[in-house]
Amino acid sequence: MTPPAVAPACDGLSTSPSGTRSSVFDPLYLKTAEPANLRLAWQEVRRKGSSGGIDGETIHTFADSAEPELQKLRDELLSGRFVPQPYKQVNIPKKDGDSRALGLMSIRDKIVQQSARGVLEPILDRMFLDVSYGYRAGKGTGKAIKRVAHMIRNEKRVWLTRCDIDGYFDNIEHERLLRLLTGRISAPDFVRLIQVWLQMGRVTGNLKWKDSIKGIPQGGVISPLLSNFYLNPMDHFCVEKKYGLVRYADDFIILSHTEEIAKKALADVTRFLQDRLKLRLNEGCTVINVNTGFEFLGVTFQGNDLSLSETKMARLKDKLKSAVARDCMRGSRNTTEEIAGIQNYYARLVPQNLLEQLDQSLAESLRDCAKREYEAGRIKNKEQIETLLNQVSFLSDSYNVRKKGEIRDILAACVKDRTAPAAVSAPEPIKDPVKKRKREYQKLQAEGFELVVTRPGSFLGKTQKGITVKVNGQVVHQAPLNNLKHIIVATSKASLSGAVIQYAARQKIPIDFVEYSGQPYARISHFNHPDIALHLAQLEAQRDGRATTIAKQIVDGKIRNQMNLAKYYNKYRKSVDEGFVQTFAAKLALMEGHVDEIDRLIDQDHEIVRGKLFSIEGRAAAAYWEISKTLLDEIIVFEGRVGQGAKDMVNSLLNYGYAILYGKIWNAVLKAGLNPHISFLHKPQSGKPTLIFDLTEEFRAQAVDRVVFSMINKRVELKMDKGQLCQETRNKLIEGVLERINTTEKFRGVEMRFYEIIINQSKALAAYLTGEATRYAPYIGKW
């Protein structure tokens, strides 16, 4: 009985087809024909989206019947009936006006060659040396460039032998290649298969046949591996001679310590190629000093300096543009992969100004694509665009610092109404363009000050470019080092490398850890030598009456800042919200009376005054929160202020925002040399930083309340889950509070950022305690 053409097998392909002579084939040939290897080869060919050859079959047509076609290939291989198709010759124009011939293979032949390559590559790669970087796993252009830079900078090899093989792929001798291969592997059937591929002719578009006498086809799947193998003897020759060889396929250079050695290397390599491999170098191969400048693999070297050639820059810009177009605002995989590739190859080697040029091109491509898709209605909302853009990192430090600004510009360009606008009066000229632009760049600079980690499973590591945040091994964010001032870890499931901690400590960058509710529970900071004299002055203030003066100023500042924030909102509500105006007027009068009470307090026992101050502060706060309740009541339910344990949205936002503020106050207190545990308004408690609580009072309304009220009034989407802020809402709040803290304003005649005002106030308190200043005045925000 005749067996079936495809016998039952666990992998779907027959392992013993009828009529085979598989028992006489060598092991490498049999491995090539194994069902699993053929299937893997097909998957790789399909993944690359390869075009077909002379038979007209495509990826799509082969996929329609892939399993039986793979079985057929296996049957042909194991029966000795496999005959490749000829290569389809196409000519690709070159920059010099000449053309380069490529040999396109059929899909079937690509699959078999891919399988053969998978079998042969591990064997040959073990024979290759580290000087060879082309077409090898774990090598590549980037490492070759780094090797050249290392030899110039560290090994002081400053004489270059620039080599160019004349028509390398077209001049490889078949017999010599096969002889070298036979000397390395004992697999006559496998070598015979390669010989068939080498000698298979080419067919032009009009079906004219061309014999293949020598050379290997550029376009063959196995050709790069064979080309590396053919030059492997030259690699060994150069290494034995201690020549500084760096080779990428047929493109190679030799770096030497002296001009004499460089010239000898050129002569030796020329002779070796001619005698052993029957290859010759092009005319014009010369020896130069690296300071003269040379180009290798698209990178221009001039002494120790590196830059990208115009051709390479244009090619990289085209790649980024193409990747953005492929993603088409439906995802970011192609774009992020392209950026990662450039990052790995070039980002650490070339100057920032070149990376900025690439980033500019990337930003323009993203803007054009986002605008086009949004205008066409294929993307419904800008939030979708923003989410995708946040997944994309830039290459240069400056663009990463101002990434949020770039995203804002891209979103601003997305406008659906493309009709011509109605005639309107000309916009008013900008009164102070310098000031306007200054504000823009101050805001962009501030975006690099903070690193906030909220995703569970995050790992913080340090590279030369910055602090990287990885989740599941993938980089999700990179914070450049040049502007970083503060790290906040807002998840309990995060880890930090020792390098991050060491860098932060040396640069005096505090690392704060906060609970899910926002409450800080730990801090890593640089070792701060205590200012004993200042600490003693803090204690002395408890006895000489200055503690009472400071406490009064703190409460006065808190109430005035609450009043000014209420005035700020009244300014915009008074013409449209009568209910708010009435509540505002009544409650503001109460708060003004409470401020007057502070002025009338008679300095006496500090504990008595402290109690009265808390009474005044509490009554003023009640009036303030009534104003706030009226401000928000049409948008959100807010019954009044609740501290720890709050379950409603408004109080949860406030509590979380105050926790962020605590970290800033703490850092300022340490910078000023103050003891955070010796306070004036709040009664000192063992283990609690009560001075932080004191100074926070001045800044709550302007730093946090203002942000929370603004988010609610602007109808920002805010969500809670089981009585706690959801992660997305926390992220929005963190961004808002940090943006406010890094905003600039005039303070006592000097323009400074809000966090600098906090530091200034801490230093002012220290100066008052040590007698360098005669009074301590609280911060009062403008309205």
C-alpha positions in Angstrom: 0.0 0.0 0.0 1.4 3.4 -1.0 1.8 5.7 2.0 0.1 9.2 2.0 2.0 12.2 0.6 1.8 13.8 4.0 2.0 11.4 6.8 0.5 12.3 10.3 3.1 14.2 12.4 2.9 16.3 15.4 4.2 19.4 13.6 2.0 19.1 10.6 4.8 18.4 8.1 5.7 14.9 7.1 9.0 13.7 8.5 9.4 10.7 6.1 8.0 11.6 2.7 7.6 8.9 0.0 10.5 8.3 -2.3 13.2 10.1 -0.3 16.8 9.1 0.2 17.1 11.1 3.4 19.2 8.4 5.1 22.2 9.3 2.8 22.1 13.1 3.3 24.5 14.8 5.7 23.3 16.2 9.1 23.4 19.9 8.0 21.3 19.2 4.9 18.8 17.2 6.9 18.6 20.1 9.5 17.8 22.5 6.6 14.9 20.3 5.6 13.5 19.8 9.1 9.9 20.8 9.3 10.5 23.1 12.3 13.3 24.9 10.6 11.4 25.4 7.4 8.4 26.8 9.3 10.7 29.2 11.2 12.3 30.3 8.0 8.9 30.9 6.4 7.8 33.0 9.4 11.0 35.1 9.1 10.5 35.6 5.3 6.9 36.6 6.0 7.9 39.0 8.8 10.2 40.9 6.5 7.6 41.2 3.9 10.0 40.2 1.2 9.2 40.6 -2.4 9.1 37.6 -4.7 11.3 36.5 -7.6 11.0 35.4 -11.2 8.1 33.0 -10.7 5.7 35.8 -9.7 4.7 34.2 -6.4 4.3 36.6 -3.5 4.2 36.4 0.3 0.4 36.6 0.1 -0.1 33.8 -2.5 2.3 31.5 -0.7 0.5 32.2 2.6 -2.7 30.9 1.1 -1.3 27.4 1.1 1.7 27.6 3.3 1.5 24.2 5.0 1.3 22.1 1.8 3.9 24.3 0.1 6.3 23.8 3.0 5.7 20.1 2.8 6.4 20.2 -0.9 9.7 21.9 -0.3 10.7 19.3 2.3 9.8 16.5 -0.1 11.9 18.1 -2.9 14.9 18.5 -0.6 14.8 15.0 0.8 14.2 13.4 -2.6 17.1 15.3 -4.2 14.6 17.1 -6.6 14.9 20.6 -5.2 16.0 23.0 -8.0 16.1 26.7 -7.2 14.7 29.3 -9.5 17.1 31.7 -11.2 17.6 35.1 -9.7 15.5 37.9 -11.0 18.0 40.7 -11.9 17.1 44.2 -11.0 19.5 47.2 -11.3 19.5 49.8 -8.4 21.0 53.2 -9.3 24.0 54.3 -7.3 25.0 57.8 -6.3 27.9 57.9 -8.8 25.5 57.4 -11.7 26.4 53.7 -12.0 24.0 50.9 -11.0 24.2 47.9 -8.7 22.7 44.6 -9.7 20.6 42.7 -7.2 19.4 39.2 -7.5 15.8 38.7 -6.3 15.0 35.2 -5.1 11.6 33.4 -5.3 9.7 33.1 -2.0 10.3 29.3 -2.0 14.1 29.7 -2.4 14.2 32.4 0.3 12.6 30.0 2.7 15.1 27.2 2.0 18.1 29.7 2.1 16.8 31.1 5.4 16.6 27.6 6.9 20.1 26.9 5.6 21.4 30.1 7.0 19.9 29.3 10.4 21.9 26.0 10.3 25.2 27.4 9.1 25.4 30.7 10.9 26.1 29.4 14.4 28.9 27.3 13.1 30.6 30.0 11.1 30.0 32.8 13.6 32.2 31.0 16.1 35.1 31.3 13.7 34.6 35.0 13.1 36.6 37.6 15.1 35.5 40.7 17.0 36.8 43.0 14.2 33.9 42.0 12.0 30.7 43.9 12.7 28.5 43.5 9.6 25.5 41.1 9.4 26.2 39.6 12.8 23.9 39.3 15.8 25.0 41.6 18.7 27.3 43.6 16.4 26.2 46.2 13.9 27.0 49.8 12.8 26.9 51.4 16.3 29.5 49.0 17.8 31.8 49.4 14.8 31.7 53.2 15.2 32.3 52.9 18.9 35.3 50.6 18.3 36.8 53.1 15.8 36.3 56.0 18.3 37.9 53.9 21.1 41.0 53.2 19.0 41.4 56.8 18.1 40.8 58.3 21.6 42.1 55.6 23.9 44.6 53.6 21.9 45.9 56.7 20.1 45.8 55.0 16.7 45.8 58.2 14.6 46.8 57.0 11.2 44.1 55.6 8.9 44.4 53.1 6.1 41.1 53.5 4.1 40.4 50.4 2.1 37.8 49.7 -0.6 37.5 46.3 -2.4 36.8 46.6 -6.1 33.4 45.0 -6.8 33.6 42.6 -3.8 30.3 40.7 -4.1 30.7 40.3 -7.9 34.3 39.0 -7.7 34.1 36.3 -5.0 35.4 33.1 -6.6 33.0 30.2 -6.3 35.6 27.5 -6.2 37.7 29.2 -3.6 34.7 29.9 -1.4 33.5 26.3 -1.6 37.0 25.0 -0.9 37.1 27.2 2.2 33.7 26.0 3.3 34.5 22.4 2.7 37.6 22.8 4.9 35.4 24.1 7.8 32.4 21.8 7.6 32.1 18.1 6.7 28.7 18.3 4.9 29.0 17.6 1.1 25.2 17.7 0.4 24.9 21.0 2.3 27.9 22.5 0.4 26.4 21.2 -2.9 23.2 23.1 -2.1 25.2 26.3 -1.6 27.1 25.6 -4.8 23.8 25.4 -6.7 22.7 28.7 -5.3 26.0 30.3 -6.3 26.0 29.0 -9.8 22.3 29.5 -10.5 22.0 32.0 -13.3 20.1 35.3 -13.5 17.2 36.3 -15.6 16.5 39.8 -16.7 13.1 41.4 -17.2 12.9 40.1 -20.8 13.8 36.6 -19.6 17.3 36.7 -20.9 19.5 34.3 -19.0 22.9 35.3 -17.6 25.3 32.6 -16.3 26.9 33.1 -12.9 30.6 32.4 -13.3 31.7 34.2 -10.1 30.3 36.4 -7.4 27.5 36.0 -5.0 24.1 37.7 -5.5 23.4 40.7 -3.5 19.9 40.0 -2.4 20.4 36.4 -1.5 19.4 35.5 2.1 22.6 33.6 2.8 24.9 36.0 0.9 25.9 38.3 3.8 27.0 35.2 5.8 29.1 33.9 2.9 30.6 37.3 2.3 31.7 37.5 5.9 33.1 34.0 5.7 35.1 34.8 2.6 36.9 37.7 4.3 37.4 35.8 7.5 41.0 34.8 6.6 41.9 38.5 6.1 40.5 39.3 9.5 42.8 36.6 11.1 45.7 37.9 9.1 45.3 41.5 10.3 44.8 40.4 13.9 47.9 38.3 13.8 49.8 41.3 12.5 48.2 43.4 15.3 46.7 45.8 12.7 43.8 47.9 14.0 41.2 46.5 11.7 37.5 47.4 11.8 35.4 45.7 9.1 31.7 46.0 8.2 31.1 43.6 5.4 33.4 44.7 2.6 33.8 48.2 4.0 36.9 48.3 6.3 39.5 50.5 7.7 42.8 49.9 9.6 44.0 52.3 12.3 47.7 52.4 13.3 49.9 54.2 15.7 52.3 55.5 13.1 52.2 56.4 9.4 54.9 53.8 8.7 52.8 51.0 10.2 49.7 52.3 8.3 51.5 52.1 5.0 52.9 48.6 5.7 49.3 47.5 6.6 48.0 48.8 3.3 50.8 46.9 1.4 50.3 43.7 3.4 46.5 43.7 3.0 46.7 44.5 -0.7 49.0 41.5 -1.2 47.0 39.2 1.0 43.7 39.9 -0.9 45.4 39.4 -4.3 47.3 36.2 -3.4 44.8 34.4 -1.1 41.4 35.6 -2.1 41.9 36.9 -5.7 40.5 40.3 -4.8 42.0 43.7 -5.4 41.6 47.1 -3.8 40.3 50.1 -5.7 42.8 52.7 -6.8 43.0 55.6 -4.4 43.3 53.6 -1.1 45.6 55.9 0.9 47.0 56.5 4.4 45.9 59.7 6.2 46.0 61.2 9.6 42.6 61.0 11.4 42.8 64.8 12.1 42.3 65.3 8.3 38.9 63.8 8.7 37.3 60.7 7.2 33.9 59.0 6.8 33.1 55.5 7.8 29.6 53.9 8.0 27.9 57.3 7.6 29.8 58.9 10.4 32.4 61.6 9.9 35.5 61.4 12.2 37.7 64.4 12.7 40.3 63.6 15.3 38.3 62.8 18.5 35.1 64.5 17.1 32.2 62.6 15.4 29.3 63.8 13.3 26.9 62.3 10.9 27.4 62.8 7.2 24.7 64.7 5.2 23.8 61.4 3.5 23.4 59.6 6.8 21.4 62.5 8.3 19.0 62.5 5.3 18.6 58.8 5.5 17.8 58.8 9.2 15.3 61.6 8.8 13.6 59.6 6.0 13.5 56.5 8.3 11.9 58.5 11.1 9.4 60.0 8.7 8.6 56.6 7.2 8.1 55.1 10.7 5.7 57.8 11.8 3.8 57.3 8.5 3.5 53.5 9.1 2.2 54.1 12.6 -0.2 56.7 11.3 -1.3 57.7 14.8 -2.7 54.2 15.4 0.2 53.1 17.6 3.9 54.0 18.2 5.7 50.7 17.7 7.5 51.5 14.4 8.4 55.0 15.6 9.7 53.9 19.0 11.7 51.0 17.4 13.3 53.4 14.9 14.2 55.9 17.6 15.6 53.1 19.8 17.8 51.9 16.8 19.2 55.4 16.3 19.6 55.8 20.0 21.6 52.6 20.3 23.8 53.3 17.3 24.5 57.1 17.4 23.0 58.9 20.4 26.1 58.5 22.7 28.5 59.2 19.9 27.4 62.3 18.1 27.0 65.8 19.4 23.6 67.0 20.7 23.0 69.5 17.9 22.8 66.7 15.4 20.3 64.8 17.5 18.3 68.0 17.8 18.1 68.2 14.0 16.8 64.6 13.9 14.3 65.5 16.7 13.1 68.5 14.8 12.4 66.4 11.8 10.7 63.8 14.0 8.5 66.5 15.6 7.5 67.9 12.2 6.6 64.4 11.0 4.5 63.7 14.1 2.8 67.1 13.8 2.0 66.6 10.1 0.7 63.1 10.7 -1.4 64.0 13.7 -2.9 67.1 12.0 -3.8 65.1 8.9 -5.4 62.2 10.8 -7.3 64.6 13.1 -8.6 66.8 10.3 -9.7 63.8 8.3 -11.7 62.6 11.4 -9.8 59.3 11.6 -8.8 60.2 15.1 -11.8 61.5 17.2 -10.1 63.3 20.0 -6.8 64.9 21.0 -6.4 62.7 24.1 -5.7 59.7 21.8 -3.0 61.7 20.0 -1.5 62.8 23.4 -1.4 59.3 24.7 0.5 58.1 21.6 2.9 61.1 21.7 3.7 60.4 25.3 5.0 57.0 24.3 7.6 58.5 22.0 10.9 59.7 23.3 13.2 62.1 21.6 16.9 61.6 20.9 18.4 64.9 22.3 18.4 66.1 25.9 16.9 69.5 25.0 13.9 68.0 23.2 13.3 65.5 26.0 13.3 68.4 28.5 10.7 70.3 26.5 8.8 67.2 25.4 5.5 68.4 26.9 5.9 71.7 25.1 6.4 69.9 21.8 3.3 67.8 22.5 1.3 70.9 23.2 2.4 72.4 19.9 1.4 69.3 18.0 -2.0 69.2 19.6 -2.5 72.9 19.0 -1.9 72.3 15.3 -4.7 69.7 15.2 -7.8 71.7 14.1 -10.8 70.1 12.4 -12.4 73.2 10.9 -10.5 73.8 7.7 -12.9 76.4 6.3 -11.7 79.9 5.7 -12.2 82.0 8.8 -14.6 84.9 8.8 -13.1 88.4 8.6 -12.0 89.4 12.1 -10.1 92.4 13.4 -6.4 92.0 13.4 -5.0 90.5 16.6 -3.4 92.9 19.0 0.4 93.1 18.7 2.3 91.3 21.4 3.4 94.0 23.8 6.5 92.3 25.0 7.7 89.5 22.7 10.9 89.0 24.7 8.9 88.4 27.9 6.5 86.1 26.1 9.3 84.0 24.7 11.1 84.0 28.0 8.0 82.6 29.8 7.7 79.9 27.2 11.3 78.7 27.7 11.1 79.0 31.4 8.2 76.6 31.3 10.0 74.2 29.0 13.1 74.3 31.3 10.9 73.5 34.3 9.5 70.4 32.7 12.8 68.6 33.2 13.1 69.5 36.9 10.9 66.7 38.3 10.8 62.9 37.8 7.7 61.3 39.2 7.4 57.5 39.2 3.9 56.2 39.5 3.8 52.9 37.6 4.1 49.7 39.7 7.0 47.5 38.6 9.1 50.5 37.7 12.9 50.3 37.8 15.1 53.4 38.0 18.5 53.1 36.5 21.2 55.6 35.4 22.8 56.0 32.0 25.1 58.6 30.6 22.1 60.4 29.2 19.9 60.4 32.2 17.7 58.5 34.7 15.8 55.8 32.9 12.5 54.3 34.1 11.9 50.8 32.9 8.8 48.6 33.2 9.1 45.0 32.3 12.5 45.7 30.8 11.2 48.4 28.4 12.3 52.0 28.8 9.1 54.1 29.4 10.7 57.4 30.3 14.1 59.1 30.3 14.8 62.1 32.4 17.9 64.1 31.3 20.4 64.8 34.0 21.1 68.5 33.2 17.9 69.9 34.8 16.8 67.2 37.2 16.1 68.5 40.8 13.7 66.1 42.5 12.6 62.5 42.2 9.2 61.4 43.6 8.4 57.6 43.9 4.6 57.4 44.2 4.3 53.6 44.1 5.4 51.0 46.6 6.4 48.6 43.8 9.4 50.3 42.4 13.1 49.8 42.7 16.2 52.0 42.3 19.7 51.1 41.3 22.6 52.1 43.5 23.9 54.3 40.7 20.7 56.4 40.8 20.9 56.8 44.6 24.6 57.7 44.4 24.1 60.2 41.6 21.1 61.8 43.4 23.0 62.1 46.6 26.1 63.7 45.0 23.9 66.2 43.1 21.8 66.9 46.2 18.6 65.6 44.4 16.2 64.4 47.0 14.3 61.1 46.4 10.9 61.2 48.1 8.7 58.1 48.6 4.9 58.7 49.0 2.0 56.4 49.8 -0.9 55.9 47.5 -2.8 58.6 49.5 0.1 61.0 48.8 1.5 60.9 52.3 5.3 60.9 52.3 6.8 58.1 54.3 10.6 58.1 53.4 13.3 60.2 51.8 16.8 59.5 50.4 18.9 62.6 50.4 22.6 63.6 50.6 24.3 63.6 54.0 23.6 67.0 55.4 25.9 68.2 58.2 23.7 69.7 60.9 24.1 73.4 61.6 24.3 73.2 65.4 24.3 76.9 65.9 21.1 77.3 63.9 19.4 74.4 65.7 20.3 76.0 69.0 18.8 79.3 67.8 15.6 77.4 67.0 15.5 76.2 70.5 16.4 79.6 71.9 13.4 81.1 70.0 11.1 79.1 72.1 12.3 81.0 75.2 13.0 84.6 73.9 9.6 85.2 72.3 10.6 84.9 68.6 8.7 81.6 68.3 5.5 83.5 69.0 6.3 86.1 66.4 7.1 83.5 63.8 3.9 81.6 64.6 1.8 84.7 64.2 3.4 85.5 60.8 2.8 82.0 59.6 -0.9 82.1 60.4 -1.2 85.7 59.0 0.4 84.5 55.8 -1.8 81.5 55.5 -5.1 83.5 55.9 -3.9 86.3 53.5 -3.1 83.7 50.8 -6.5 82.1 51.2 -8.1 85.6 50.9 -6.1 86.4 47.8 -7.0 83.2 46.1 -10.7 83.9 46.9 -10.2 87.4 45.4 -8.7 85.9 42.3 -11.8 83.8 41.6 -14.1 86.6 42.6 -12.5 88.8 39.9 -13.8 86.4 37.3 -17.1 85.4 38.9 -18.5 88.7 40.1 -20.2 89.4 36.8 -21.7 86.0 36.3 -22.3 84.3 39.7 -24.3 86.3 42.1 -24.4 83.5 44.7 -20.7 83.3 44.8 -20.3 87.1 45.1 -22.6 87.2 48.1 -20.8 84.4 49.9 -17.4 85.8 49.0 -18.2 89.3 50.4 -19.6 87.9 53.7 -16.9 85.4 54.3 -14.0 87.7 53.2 -15.1 90.3 55.8 -14.9 87.5 58.5 -11.4 86.5 57.3 -10.2 90.2 57.4 -11.5 90.4 60.9 -9.5 87.3 61.8 -6.3 88.8 60.4 -6.9 91.9 62.6 -7.2 89.5 65.6 -3.7 88.3 65.0 -2.4 91.9 65.1 -4.2 92.4 68.5 -2.8 89.3 70.1 -0.6 90.2 73.1 2.6 88.3 73.3 2.5 86.2 76.4 3.1 82.5 77.1 3.8 80.8 73.8 1.5 77.9 74.5 -1.4 80.3 75.1 -0.7 82.2 72.0 -0.4 79.0 70.0 -3.8 77.9 71.1 -5.4 81.3 70.2 -3.6 81.2 66.8 -5.1 77.8 66.0 -8.5 79.1 67.0 -8.1 82.1 64.6 -6.8 79.9 61.9 -9.6 77.5 62.3 -12.4 80.1 62.0 -10.7 81.8 59.0 -10.4 78.4 57.4 -14.1 77.7 57.9 -14.9 80.9 56.0 -12.4 80.1 53.3 -13.8 76.6 52.7 -17.3 78.0 52.5 -16.2 80.3 49.7 -14.5 77.3 48.1 -17.7 75.2 48.4 -19.7 77.9 46.7 -17.1 78.1 44.0 -17.3 74.4 43.2 -20.9 73.5 44.0 -22.2 73.6 40.5 -19.5 71.2 39.3 -18.7 68.8 42.1 -20.0 67.8 45.6 -17.8 69.4 48.3 -19.2 69.4 51.9 -16.2 70.9 53.5 -12.6 70.2 54.4 -11.6 66.7 55.6 -7.9 65.8 56.2 -6.6 62.3 56.7 -9.0 59.6 55.7 -11.0 61.7 53.2 -13.0 59.7 50.6 -14.4 62.5 48.4 -12.7 63.8 45.3 -11.9 67.4 46.4 -10.4 66.5 49.7 -8.5 63.6 48.2 -7.0 65.9 45.6 -6.1 68.5 48.2 -4.5 66.0 50.5 -2.4 64.4 47.7 -1.3 67.9 46.5 -0.3 68.9 50.1 1.9 65.8 50.3 3.8 66.8 47.2 4.2 70.3 48.7 5.6 68.7 51.9 8.5 67.3 50.0 9.4 70.7 48.5 9.2 72.4 52.0 11.4 69.6 53.5 14.0 70.1 50.9 14.0 73.9 51.4 14.3 73.4 55.2 17.3 71.2 54.8 19.0 73.6 52.4 18.6 76.4 54.9 20.2 74.2 57.6 17.1 74.2 59.8 16.1 71.3 62.0 12.7 70.0 60.6 11.7 68.8 64.1 11.9 72.1 65.9 8.7 74.1 65.1 7.0 77.3 66.2 3.3 77.1 65.3 2.8 73.4 65.6 3.8 71.8 68.9 7.0 69.7 68.4 6.2 66.0 68.5 8.7 63.2 68.7 9.5 61.7 65.3 7.4 64.3 63.3 8.8 67.1 61.1 6.6 69.8 62.6 8.6 72.7 61.2 7.6 71.3 57.7 4.0 71.5 58.9 4.6 75.2 59.9 6.1 76.4 56.7 3.5 74.4 54.5 0.8 76.6 55.9 2.0 79.7 54.0 2.0 77.9 50.6 -1.1 75.6 50.7 -3.5 77.9 49.0 -1.2 79.2 46.2 0.6 76.0 45.5 -2.2 73.4 45.8 -5.7 74.8 46.3 -5.3 77.0 43.2 -4.3 74.0 41.1 -7.2 71.7 42.4 -9.8 74.4 41.9 -8.6 75.2 38.4 -8.7 71.5 37.4 -12.3 71.2 38.7 -13.4 74.5 37.1 -11.9 73.4 33.7 -13.9 70.2 33.9 -10.7 68.1 33.8 -11.8 64.4 33.8 -11.1 63.2 37.4 -11.9 59.7 38.7 -11.8 57.8 42.0 -11.7 54.1 42.6 -12.8 52.6 46.0 -12.4 55.9 47.8 -9.0 56.7 46.3 -7.8 58.7 43.4 -7.2 56.6 40.3 -3.8 56.5 38.8 -4.6 58.8 35.9 -6.1 61.4 38.2 -3.1 61.3 40.4 -0.8 61.8 37.4 -2.8 64.9 36.3 -2.7 66.4 39.8 1.1 65.7 40.1 1.7 67.4 36.8 -0.5 70.4 37.7 1.1 70.9 41.2 4.6 70.6 39.9 4.0 72.9 37.0 2.7 75.5 39.5 5.6 75.0 41.8 8.0 75.6 38.9 6.2 78.7 37.6 8.0 82.1 37.9 6.6 85.2 39.6 7.9 88.4 41.0 8.7 88.1 44.7 9.9 91.2 46.5 11.1 92.8 43.3 12.9 89.7 42.0 11.6 87.2 39.5 12.0 83.6 40.7 10.3 80.3 40.5 7.7 79.3 43.2 10.0 76.6 44.7 12.8 79.2 44.9 10.4 81.4 46.9 10.0 78.4 49.3 13.7 78.1 49.6 14.1 81.8 50.0 11.5 81.8 52.9 13.3 79.0 54.7 16.6 80.9 54.4 14.8 84.1 55.6 13.5 82.2 58.7 17.1 81.0 59.4 18.4 84.5 59.0 15.8 85.8 61.5 16.7 83.1 64.0 20.4 83.8 63.8 20.0 87.6 64.1 21.0 88.3 60.5 17.5 89.7 59.8 15.3 91.7 62.1 12.0 90.2 61.1 10.4 87.3 59.3 7.7 88.2 56.7 5.5 85.5 55.2 5.0 84.9 51.5 1.8 86.5 50.2 0.7 85.5 46.7 -0.7 88.1 44.4 -4.2 87.9 43.0 
